[in-house]
Amino acid sequence: MENQPIPFQTEAPSAPPTPSAPPAQPGGRTGGRRRLKLPKPWPYFLAGLGGVILIGWLLRPSPIAVDLATVERGPLQVTLAAEGKTRVRDRYIVSAPVAGRLARIDLDTGDTVEKDTLVAQLDPLPYDSEVRSAQGRLQQLQAELAGVETQRPKTAALDQAQARIQAAQANRQAAQAQVTQAQADLAQASRDRARSQSLFTDGAISRQQLEADQLTETRQQQELEAAQERLEGAIADAQAAADALTVLQAERSDPDYLLDAYRAQIMGVEAELANLADQAQRTNIVAPAAGKVLRLYQESADFVQAGAPLVEMGDPTDSELVIDILSTDAVQVQPGDRVTLEQQGAGIPPSATVRYVEPSAFTEVSALGVEEQRVNVIADWSAPPTRLGDGYRVDTQIVVWSSDEVLKVPVSALFRCQQAWCVFVAHQGQAQQREITIDQRNALEAVVKSGLQSGDQVVLYPPDNLNDRQAIKDR
């Protein structure tokens, strides 16, 4: 017996059959085809979910390979890298003190010279000639000064003038006595004449007697006048003698101005002579101190002017270190800072100490043509250098800050996040962005003040496509 076909049932019997379905035949047959029953949807859902998971797993982002470094504690130094050069501390430039013809200098660079050793010679003949000429002028002036005394009046002439004054005074006194006597005689003659006049009027004497008395009065009057003239002459002689003495005394003091003039000229010639003698002695040029010849400015014989440099001297072992840095970096340098040298070797000191920073900056054009303000830092060696000469170039590191124990992170792990510093910390295979605070730093490491702990691993040189919570792996 044939198996009966299973009638076809749908999950929604109310739905009309599809137009493409053949009409049902009597007895439950459908055009001779067998209808299959569809399974429930759970297997399809699971299959779709598995496909989605497979596609997500295939399309998931792979971890970014990064370099990791460990945050640790240790020493740290902040340095300024700069070029320096050696410089002799006490440098002497021997120059020509006077103009003259220079003889050839018999020295070579590097020769050792003791103090007061003859290093150069100028021709002394011109200065010796000038010295002798000045000495001749000095002797001439001294002779003229001595000859001034011959122009003065002699002592005998003064004595004679004094004697003439005394004689004139005596003559004046005698003339004065004669005048006094004549005046007395005239007064007596006048009285006698008056009495004779009275007696003649009375007729007691004759006219002849009266005329005799009158004549006597007249003669006395004339003698008085003569005595007065002699007195005036004596007074004039006395005045003339006094004037003559005054003239002699004035002539004696007149050459005093010549003395002052000659003395002034002598002083000038003596000063000139001293200067010429000093210049003549300076033709022998000696070393001011012991040392080595660093440079010869003038080796061959030639005429040189006063002040022309001839030889540069100094002691290369007594040198200092001059470091040229930017003025913006100079504010970080303090006296006492340690300076380390890149060059190492026997005779080269391992370090130096900053003595002072020059207070004045100077302008220098860099290799790129940019004007820079630079400052010289002067440092003292820790030991005398024996292999470094004057002007040798050295590469230095000025330690402006140091500590023996700090928490430090590589500078290559830092990046800016807004106004702060951040790092990526490796945690459970992911990069976690963390904001930190740093303090001092150098070209390789920085001091961590907060945000990290010792042992944390940070990403070095974080790539631009690295984000927070992104998977990473160590290379």
Sequence and secondary structure as in RCSB ss.txt:
>XXXX:A:sequence
MENQPIPFQTEAPSAPPTPSAPPAQPGGRTGGRRRLKLPKPWPYFLAGLGGVILIGWLLRPSPIAVDLATVERGP
LQVTLAAEGKTRVRDRYIVSAPVAGRLARIDLDTGDTVEKDTLVAQLDPLPYDSEVRSAQGRLQQLQAELAGVET
QRPKTAALDQAQARIQAAQANRQAAQAQVTQAQADLAQASRDRARSQSLFTDGAISRQQLEADQLTETRQQQELE
AAQERLEGAIADAQAAADALTVLQAERSDPDYLLDAYRAQIMGVEAELANLADQAQRTNIVAPAAGKVLRLYQES
ADFVQAGAPLVEMGDPTDSELVIDILSTDAVQVQPGDRVTLEQQGAGIPPSATVRYVEPSAFTEVSALGVEEQRV
NVIADWSAPPTRLGDGYRVDTQIVVWSSDEVLKVPVSALFRCQQAWCVFVAHQGQAQQREITIDQRNALEAVVKS
GLQSGDQVVLYPPDNLNDRQAIKDR
>XXXX:A:secstr
          S TTS   TTS    GGG  TT        SHHHHHHHHHHHHHHHHHHS   EEEEEEE EEEE
EEEEEEEEEEEEESSEEEEE SS EEE      TT EE TT EEEEB  HHHHHHHHHHHHHHHHHHHHHHHGGG
GS  HHHHHHHHHHHHHHHHHHHHHHHHHHHHHHHHHHHHHHHHHHHHHHHHTSS HHHHHHHHHHHHHHHHHHH
HHHHHHHHHHHHHHHHHHHHHHHHHHHHTTHHHHHHHHHHHHHHHHHHHHHHHHHHTTEEE SSSEEEEEES  S
 EEE TT EEEEEE TTSEEEEEEEEHHHHTT  TT EEEES  STTS SEEEEEEE S  EEEE TTS EEEEE
EEEEEESS  SS  TT EEEEEEEEEEEEEEEEEEGGG EEETTEEEEEEEETTEEEEEEEEEEEE SSEEEEEE
S  TT EEEES  TT  TTEEEEE 
